[in-house]
Amino acid sequence: MVSNQKVSFKTEGEIQEAILQEKARGTPDLEIGQKYGVTFRYIERLITRSQGLNISALKVSKEIKTLYPKNFKEEQTTVWSFKQRGDWATHSGEYRGNWSPYIPRNVILKYSNVGELVLDYFCGAGTTAVECKLLGRKGIAFDINDKSIELAKRNVDFNALSQQLTFTDGEKHLQIYEPELSVGDARELSFIEDNSIDLICAHPPYANIIHYTDSKEGDLSWHIS
Ligand SMILES: C[S@@+](CC[C@H](N)C(=O)[O-])C[C@H]1O[C@@H](n2cnc3c(N)ncnc32)[C@H](O)[C@@H]1O
């Protein structure tokens, strides 16, 4: 039920503490906004500042129900549309503005081969890295935000036996490669050896729309063109 009753607090600190407690309990943002008289943007900034990354929920169940999308068919036209965002493996919409796992899945399948090396220099919560693991590609990923890399490392940390995966390399089961994730700046990748990457599959930040950190240096989501 949504409560229209606003509550009064003495200080902004008290309001923020109460909002964080509501978030921890899973109260929807709409209800929090109405109860505390704050905007969605205010809640988003508070979470980003307190957690060090922009996430929609403080507790997300990562119980894996399946390791692959049901009835998956590769996209065949230039207009891609997915009925659901996709919640196989550890995928969820928790990381704000992350991409649907159908996108890197299609890109990786179309433009790389099994065992090849895929780079994502805007790792976020690790959607591309998870898909690399599920599709038998080697994955490396960087993000400017250490907290995002921590989350992504939790997301790629699941057990997958190659026999459980739907894709095979010819008749053979896929070899599974654990993705390598680390903090890094997409603008400085000169340490990567020339011609060592087979595919770049990366999803840039939305300039000054969704902020991924509380203005951390180098975070391009604060960039104003
Ligand atoms: C749109 S998000 C990527 C989301 C990701 N595709 C996913 O599904 O979780 C963009 C990411 O770029 C990161 N970022 C911003 N500036 C960066 C930089 N200079 N180098 C590397 N990553 C950066 C942000 O921290 C954010 O995680």
The ligand as a Tripos MOL2 file, in Angstrom:
@<TRIPOS>MOLECULE
LIG
   27    29     1     0     0
SMALL
NO_CHARGES

@<TRIPOS>ATOM
      1 C1         25.9950    1.9790  -18.6850 C.3       1 LIG1
      2 S1         27.0680    1.4360  -17.4090 S.3       1 LIG1
      3 C2         27.5250   -0.1690  -17.9590 C.3       1 LIG1
      4 C3         26.5620   -1.1880  -17.4310 C.3       1 LIG1
      5 C4         26.9230   -2.6010  -17.8170 C.3       1 LIG1
      6 N1         26.7750   -2.8240  -19.2460 N.3       1 LIG1
      7 C5         26.0370   -3.5800  -17.0660 C.2       1 LIG1
      8 O1         25.1900   -4.2240  -17.6990 O.co2     1 LIG1
      9 O2         26.1310   -3.6340  -15.8310 O.co2     1 LIG1
     10 C6         28.5150    2.3790  -17.6860 C.3       1 LIG1
     11 C7         29.6370    2.0770  -16.7180 C.3       1 LIG1
     12 O3         30.7730    2.8700  -17.0960 O.3       1 LIG1
     13 C8         31.5060    3.1230  -15.9190 C.3       1 LIG1
     14 N2         32.4650    4.2000  -16.2040 N.ar      1 LIG1
     15 C9         32.2960    5.5300  -16.1800 C.ar      1 LIG1
     16 N3         33.4250    6.1690  -16.5410 N.ar      1 LIG1
     17 C10        34.3450    5.2110  -16.8000 C.ar      1 LIG1
     18 C11        35.7050    5.2320  -17.2230 C.ar      1 LIG1
     19 N4         36.3630    6.3750  -17.4340 N.pl3     1 LIG1
     20 N5         36.3260    4.0420  -17.4070 N.ar      1 LIG1
     21 C12        35.7120    2.8550  -17.1640 C.ar      1 LIG1
     22 N6         34.4260    2.7870  -16.7310 N.ar      1 LIG1
     23 C13        33.7410    3.9410  -16.5690 C.ar      1 LIG1
     24 C14        30.4630    3.4060  -14.8640 C.3       1 LIG1
     25 O4         30.9810    3.2240  -13.5510 O.3       1 LIG1
     26 C15        29.3730    2.3850  -15.2480 C.3       1 LIG1
     27 O5         29.5160    1.2150  -14.5110 O.3       1 LIG1
@<TRIPOS>BOND
     1     1     2 1
     2     2     3 1
     3     2    10 1
     4     3     4 1
     5     4     5 1
     6     5     6 1
     7     5     7 1
     8     7     8 2
     9     7     9 1
    10    10    11 1
    11    11    12 1
    12    11    26 1
    13    12    13 1
    14    13    14 1
    15    13    24 1
    16    14    15 ar
    17    14    23 ar
    18    15    16 ar
    19    16    17 ar
    20    17    18 ar
    21    17    23 ar
    22    18    19 1
    23    18    20 ar
    24    20    21 ar
    25    21    22 ar
    26    22    23 ar
    27    24    25 1
    28    24    26 1
    29    26    27 1
@<TRIPOS>SUBSTRUCTURE
     1 LIG1         1 GROUP 0 **** ****
